[in-house]
Amino acid sequence: MPQAWPCGILIGEVLVRSKGPTSHLSDEGVNAAMAIKTAAQLRELMAANIEAWNERRLDDYYAQFTRGVVFQGPGATRAVGRDALRAHYGTALAAFPDLVITTEQIVVDLDAKAMASRQIEVGTHTGDLVTAQGTLPATGRSMSMSGAVFARFDDAGLIVEMIEYFDRMAMTEQLLGPGTT
């Protein structure tokens, strides 16, 4: 059962990129000796997560999730486990191989080891987009959409739950044209 999301504290308008590769990761993710003690640590973990995604260091990206991570996305999208999450995002990368995420704002609740972020996702639709509603063949069009992510971390700094929302209507209109939603 998902945990309720309490209010947080705004700790920055722009997420600062972490320095260098995510060398603190092991097969199980973040070093188990690490204990989340500050809001800055949660912000650094999320920066490392987004950096790994944008640089397509996908093994580093997925190592930042627990093996049993619970993911919920728009509509009825649900993935349980790291492998299921990898398959879900593999579909997105097949459709938008150049997809880049820019975090605009992050809010942290240290007591709950949780964060929320507002982001922009930009990519070019060069592959089939497979959804529960069917498959949209590549349009070659670029899109930019707003989104939000809510994540909860364990004591070792791994993501145990992630909920993602994005503006599906904006994406559809950019890929197919206005009035096609």
KOLNUDO-119402 format. One record per residue: x, y, z of N, C-alpha, C in turn. Coordinates in steps of 0.05 Angstrom, whole numbers, plus 5000, padded with zeros to 4 digits. Example, Ala and Ser with C-alpha at 12.3 -4.5 7.8 and 13.67 -1.06 7.14 Angstrom:
BEGIN
- nc1, nc2, nc3, cac1, cac2, cac3, cc1, cc2, cc3
- 5264, 4886, 5156, 5246, 4910, 5156, 5264, 4934, 5156
- 5257, 4955, 5142, 5273, 4979, 5143, 5258, 5001, 5157
***
This chain:
BEGIN
- nc1, nc2, nc3, cac1, cac2, cac3, cc1, cc2, cc3
- 5017, 4977, 5000, 5000, 5000, 5000, 5018, 5025, 5000
- 5013, 5044, 4982, 5029, 5068, 4981, 5026, 5084, 5007
- 5048, 5098, 5014, 5048, 5115, 5038, 5036, 5142, 5031
- 5022, 5155, 5050, 5013, 5182, 5046, 5037, 5201, 5044
- 5034, 5222, 5029, 5056, 5241, 5024, 5051, 5266, 5041
- 5066, 5269, 5063, 5063, 5293, 5080, 5075, 5317, 5066
- 5070, 5341, 5077, 5081, 5365, 5066, 5112, 5365, 5070
- 5126, 5379, 5053, 5155, 5379, 5055, 5165, 5408, 5057
- 5191, 5411, 5055, 5204, 5436, 5057, 5219, 5441, 5030
- 5214, 5464, 5018, 5228, 5471, 4994, 5257, 5476, 5000
- 5275, 5461, 4986, 5303, 5464, 4992, 5319, 5474, 4968
- 5306, 5481, 4946, 5321, 5491, 4924, 5303, 5494, 4899
- 5308, 5515, 4884, 5292, 5519, 4860, 5303, 5502, 4836
- 5329, 5498, 4836, 5342, 5483, 4814, 5359, 5461, 4826
- 5356, 5437, 4816, 5371, 5415, 4825, 5399, 5416, 4813
- 5419, 5416, 4830, 5447, 5418, 4822, 5457, 5390, 4815
- 5470, 5387, 4792, 5481, 5361, 4784, 5502, 5352, 4804
- 5503, 5326, 4808, 5523, 5315, 4825, 5550, 5315, 4811
- 5571, 5314, 4825, 5598, 5314, 4814, 5607, 5286, 4806
- 5612, 5282, 4780, 5624, 5257, 4771, 5604, 5234, 4771
- 5613, 5210, 4764, 5595, 5187, 4762, 5586, 5178, 4790
- 5566, 5161, 4790, 5555, 5151, 4815, 5572, 5128, 4825
- 5596, 5134, 4833, 5615, 5113, 4842, 5607, 5102, 4869
- 5588, 5115, 4883, 5580, 5105, 4909, 5560, 5081, 4907
- 5554, 5074, 4882, 5535, 5052, 4878, 5548, 5025, 4877
- 5534, 5005, 4887, 5543, 4977, 4885, 5520, 4962, 4872
- 5522, 4936, 4871, 5500, 4920, 4859, 5474, 4925, 4873
- 5475, 4931, 4898, 5450, 4936, 4913, 5443, 4965, 4914
- 5458, 4982, 4900, 5452, 5011, 4899, 5471, 5026, 4917
- 5460, 5046, 4931, 5476, 5063, 4948, 5488, 5046, 4971
- 5512, 5053, 4979, 5526, 5039, 5000, 5508, 5036, 5024
- 5505, 5011, 5033, 5487, 5005, 5055, 5495, 5019, 5081
- 5520, 5027, 5083, 5530, 5041, 5107, 5520, 5070, 5108
- 5510, 5080, 5085, 5501, 5107, 5084, 5473, 5109, 5098
- 5470, 5128, 5115, 5444, 5133, 5128, 5435, 5161, 5120
- 5410, 5163, 5112, 5399, 5189, 5105, 5396, 5206, 5130
- 5411, 5228, 5131, 5410, 5245, 5154, 5403, 5274, 5147
- 5406, 5281, 5122, 5401, 5309, 5114, 5384, 5310, 5089
- 5370, 5333, 5086, 5355, 5338, 5061, 5374, 5339, 5037
- 5398, 5350, 5042, 5417, 5352, 5021, 5425, 5325, 5010
- 5426, 5304, 5027, 5432, 5277, 5018, 5410, 5267, 4999
- 5385, 5272, 5006, 5363, 5263, 4988, 5365, 5278, 4961
- 5371, 5303, 4962, 5374, 5319, 4938, 5397, 5308, 4921
- 5419, 5301, 4933, 5442, 5290, 4919, 5435, 5263, 4906
- 5420, 5247, 4921, 5412, 5221, 4910, 5395, 5225, 4885
- 5376, 5244, 4886, 5359, 5249, 4863, 5375, 5260, 4840
- 5394, 5278, 4846, 5412, 5289, 4825, 5427, 5267, 4811
- 5438, 5248, 4827, 5452, 5225, 4815, 5434, 5208, 4798
- 5409, 5205, 4807, 5389, 5189, 4793, 5384, 5201, 4765
- 5378, 5227, 4765, 5372, 5241, 4739, 5397, 5242, 4722
- 5420, 5247, 4733, 5445, 5247, 4718, 5450, 5220, 4704
- 5446, 5199, 4719, 5450, 5172, 4708, 5431, 5167, 4685
- 5406, 5176, 4688, 5386, 5173, 4666, 5394, 5189, 4641
- 5400, 5214, 4645, 5406, 5232, 4622, 5432, 5223, 4608
- 5451, 5211, 4622, 5475, 5202, 4610, 5473, 5173, 4601
- 5450, 5161, 4604, 5444, 5133, 4596, 5463, 5113, 4609
- 5470, 5119, 4634, 5484, 5100, 4651, 5462, 5085, 4666
- 5448, 5068, 4651, 5423, 5056, 4661, 5428, 5036, 4683
- 5451, 5022, 4683, 5456, 5005, 4706, 5458, 5021, 4732
- 5471, 5044, 4730, 5473, 5062, 4754, 5445, 5072, 4761
- 5429, 5079, 4741, 5402, 5089, 4746, 5386, 5068, 4761
- 5384, 5044, 4751, 5367, 5024, 4763, 5378, 5013, 4790
- 5404, 5016, 4794, 5416, 5008, 4820, 5407, 5026, 4843
- 5395, 5048, 4836, 5386, 5067, 4857, 5358, 5061, 4867
- 5347, 5038, 4858, 5321, 5029, 4866, 5324, 5003, 4881
- 5306, 4998, 4901, 5306, 4972, 4914, 5298, 4950, 4894
- 5305, 4926, 4899, 5296, 4904, 4881, 5266, 4902, 4880
- 5252, 4909, 4901, 5223, 4907, 4902, 5208, 4934, 4898
- 5222, 4954, 4886, 5210, 4980, 4882, 5182, 4978, 4871
- 5165, 4996, 4880, 5137, 4998, 4870, 5136, 5024, 4854
- 5129, 5022, 4828, 5126, 5045, 4811, 5097, 5048, 4802
- 5087, 5072, 4803, 5061, 5079, 4792, 5064, 5102, 4773
- 5052, 5099, 4749, 5053, 5121, 4729, 5025, 5129, 4721
- 5024, 5146, 4701, 4998, 5155, 4691, 4980, 5132, 4682
- 4954, 5136, 4686, 4935, 5115, 4679, 4938, 5092, 4698
- 4937, 5068, 4687, 4939, 5044, 4703, 4968, 5033, 4704
- 4987, 5049, 4696, 5015, 5039, 4695, 5025, 5032, 4723
- 5034, 5008, 4726, 5045, 4998, 4751, 5067, 4978, 4745
- 5089, 4981, 4759, 5112, 4962, 4756, 5122, 4956, 4784
- 5125, 4930, 4790, 5136, 4922, 4816, 5162, 4907, 4812
- 5183, 4918, 4823, 5210, 4906, 4820, 5227, 4921, 4800
- 5253, 4919, 4805, 5272, 4933, 4788, 5270, 4924, 4759
- 5267, 4898, 4754, 5265, 4888, 4727, 5241, 4899, 4712
- 5218, 4900, 4726, 5194, 4911, 4714, 5196, 4941, 4708
- 5210, 4955, 4726, 5215, 4983, 4721, 5233, 4987, 4697
- 5253, 4971, 4695, 5271, 4972, 4671, 5256, 4967, 4646
- 5238, 4947, 4646, 5221, 4941, 4622, 5203, 4965, 4615
- 5191, 4977, 4636, 5173, 5000, 4631, 5188, 5023, 4618
- 5211, 5030, 4630, 5226, 5053, 4619, 5240, 5045, 4593
- 5245, 5019, 4588, 5256, 5011, 4563, 5237, 5017, 4540
- 5211, 5015, 4545, 5191, 5022, 4525, 5192, 5052, 4519
- 5195, 5068, 4540, 5197, 5097, 4536, 5222, 5104, 4520
- 5244, 5092, 4527, 5270, 5098, 4513, 5269, 5088, 4484
- 5254, 5067, 4478, 5252, 5058, 4450, 5237, 5079, 4434
- 5218, 5092, 4446, 5202, 5113, 4432, 5217, 5139, 4431
- 5230, 5146, 4453, 5244, 5172, 4455, 5273, 5167, 4464
- 5291, 5158, 4447, 5318, 5150, 4456, 5334, 5174, 4466
- 5327, 5198, 4459, 5341, 5222, 4467, 5328, 5236, 4491
- 5309, 5223, 4504, 5294, 5235, 4526, 5312, 5245, 4548
- 5310, 5271, 4555, 5326, 5283, 4576, 5307, 5296, 4596
- 5314, 5293, 4621, 5298, 5304, 4643, 5313, 5327, 4656
- 5299, 5349, 4660, 5310, 5372, 4675, 5292, 5376, 4699
- 5304, 5375, 4722, 5289, 5380, 4747, 5288, 5410, 4752
- 5264, 5421, 4756, 5261, 5450, 4761, 5258, 5457, 4790
- 5247, 5439, 4806, 5242, 5444, 4834, 5241, 5418, 4849
- 5251, 5418, 4873, 5250, 5394, 4890, 5242, 5401, 4918
- 5225, 5385, 4930, 5215, 5388, 4957, 5222, 5363, 4972
- 5232, 5365, 4996, 5241, 5342, 5012, 5226, 5342, 5039
- 5218, 5318, 5047, 5209, 5313, 5074, 5228, 5293, 5086
- 5246, 5303, 5102, 5268, 5287, 5113, 5257, 5265, 5132
- 5237, 5272, 5149, 5226, 5252, 5167, 5214, 5228, 5153
- 5202, 5233, 5130, 5190, 5211, 5114, 5210, 5199, 5094
- 5234, 5211, 5092, 5254, 5202, 5072, 5240, 5203, 5044
- 5227, 5225, 5039, 5212, 5228, 5014, 5218, 5254, 5000
- 5214, 5254, 4974, 5218, 5279, 4959, 5198, 5280, 4936
- 5193, 5304, 4928, 5176, 5309, 4904, 5192, 5328, 4886
- 5189, 5323, 4860, 5203, 5341, 4842, 5185, 5348, 4819
- 5189, 5373, 4809, 5175, 5382, 4785, 5196, 5382, 4763
- 5189, 5371, 4740, 5209, 5368, 4719, 5198, 5373, 4691
- 5216, 5376, 4672, 5209, 5378, 4644, 5223, 5354, 4630
- 5208, 5340, 4613, 5219, 5318, 4598, 5218, 5326, 4568
- 5241, 5324, 4554, 5243, 5332, 4526, 5254, 5309, 4510
- 5242, 5303, 4487, 5252, 5281, 4471, 5240, 5282, 4443
- 5251, 5266, 4425, 5241, 5263, 4398, 5230, 5235, 4394
- 5206, 5234, 4383, 5191, 5209, 4379, 5201, 5195, 4354
- 5222, 5178, 4357, 5234, 5165, 4334, 5229, 5135, 4334
- 5214, 5125, 4354, 5208, 5096, 4355, 5179, 5093, 4363
- 5169, 5068, 4360, 5141, 5063, 4368, 5136, 5068, 4398
- 5115, 5082, 4404, 5107, 5087, 4432, 5085, 5067, 4439
- 5092, 5047, 4455, 5073, 5026, 4463, 5059, 5034, 4489
- 5033, 5036, 4489, 5017, 5043, 4513, 4995, 5023, 4516
- 4981, 5026, 4539, 4958, 5008, 4544, 4936, 5013, 4523
- 4935, 5037, 4511, 4915, 5043, 4491, 4922, 5034, 4463
- 4947, 5025, 4459, 4956, 5017, 4433, 4983, 5027, 4427
- 4992, 5024, 4402, 5019, 5032, 4394, 5017, 5056, 4375
- 5033, 5077, 4381, 5034, 5100, 4364, 5061, 5098, 4349
- 5060, 5094, 4322, 5085, 5094, 4307, 5100, 5120, 4309
- 5126, 5119, 4305, 5143, 5142, 4307, 5132, 5165, 4289
- 5132, 5189, 4300, 5123, 5213, 4285, 5147, 5230, 4276
- 5170, 5226, 4289, 5193, 5243, 4284, 5191, 5271, 4297
- 5169, 5275, 4311, 5165, 5302, 4324, 5178, 5303, 4352
- 5186, 5326, 4359, 5196, 5331, 4386, 5174, 5338, 4405
- 5178, 5333, 4430, 5158, 5341, 4450, 5173, 5350, 4475
- 5159, 5367, 4490, 5168, 5376, 4516, 5144, 5376, 4535
- 5146, 5362, 4557, 5123, 5361, 4575, 5131, 5364, 4604
- 5112, 5374, 4619, 5117, 5377, 4648, 5110, 5351, 4662
- 5123, 5347, 4685, 5117, 5323, 4700, 5124, 5328, 4729
- 5117, 5308, 4745, 5123, 5308, 4774, 5129, 5280, 4783
- 5148, 5278, 4801, 5156, 5252, 4812, 5156, 5254, 4842
- 5145, 5233, 4855, 5145, 5231, 4884, 5159, 5205, 4890
- 5179, 5206, 4907, 5195, 5183, 4914, 5200, 5180, 4944
- 5200, 5155, 4953, 5207, 5149, 4981, 5232, 5132, 4981
- 5250, 5138, 5000, 5276, 5124, 5002, 5277, 5107, 5027
- 5293, 5086, 5026, 5298, 5070, 5050, 5322, 5082, 5065
- 5330, 5071, 5087, 5352, 5082, 5103, 5378, 5082, 5088
- 5382, 5064, 5069, 5407, 5062, 5054, 5407, 5081, 5030
- 5385, 5096, 5025, 5384, 5115, 5003, 5374, 5104, 4977
- 5361, 5080, 4978, 5350, 5069, 4954, 5320, 5077, 4952
- 5311, 5080, 4927, 5283, 5087, 4923, 5266, 5062, 4926
- 5246, 5063, 4945, 5228, 5040, 4949, 5201, 5044, 4935
- 5194, 5069, 4930, 5169, 5075, 4917, 5172, 5100, 4900
- 5161, 5099, 4876, 5162, 5123, 4859, 5135, 5125, 4844
- 5124, 5149, 4846, 5099, 5156, 4832, 5106, 5178, 4812
- 5098, 5174, 4787, 5105, 5194, 4766, 5079, 5203, 4752
- 5077, 5229, 4748, 5056, 5241, 4732, 5069, 5257, 4710
- 5056, 5258, 4687, 5065, 5276, 4666, 5041, 5285, 4650
- 5044, 5306, 4635, 5023, 5318, 4619, 5019, 5302, 4593
- 5002, 5282, 4595, 4997, 5264, 4572, 4984, 5279, 4549
- 4967, 5298, 4556, 4953, 5314, 4535, 4973, 5331, 4519
- 4991, 5344, 4533, 5011, 5360, 4519, 5028, 5343, 4501
- 5036, 5319, 4511, 5052, 5301, 4495, 5037, 5292, 4470
- 5012, 5284, 4473, 4995, 5275, 4451, 4991, 5297, 4430
- 4985, 5321, 4439, 4982, 5343, 4420, 5007, 5350, 4405
- 5030, 5348, 4418, 5055, 5354, 4404, 5062, 5332, 4384
- 5055, 5307, 4390, 5062, 5285, 4372, 5042, 5282, 4349
- 5016, 5288, 4355, 4995, 5284, 4335, 4982, 5309, 4324
- 4986, 5331, 4338, 4973, 5356, 4331, 4950, 5363, 4349
- 4942, 5388, 4351, 4920, 5396, 4369, 4894, 5383, 4361
- 4877, 5378, 4382, 4851, 5366, 4378, 4851, 5336, 4373
- 4874, 5323, 4379, 4875, 5294, 4374, 4874, 5278, 4400
- 4869, 5291, 4423, 4869, 5277, 4448, 4843, 5264, 4454
***
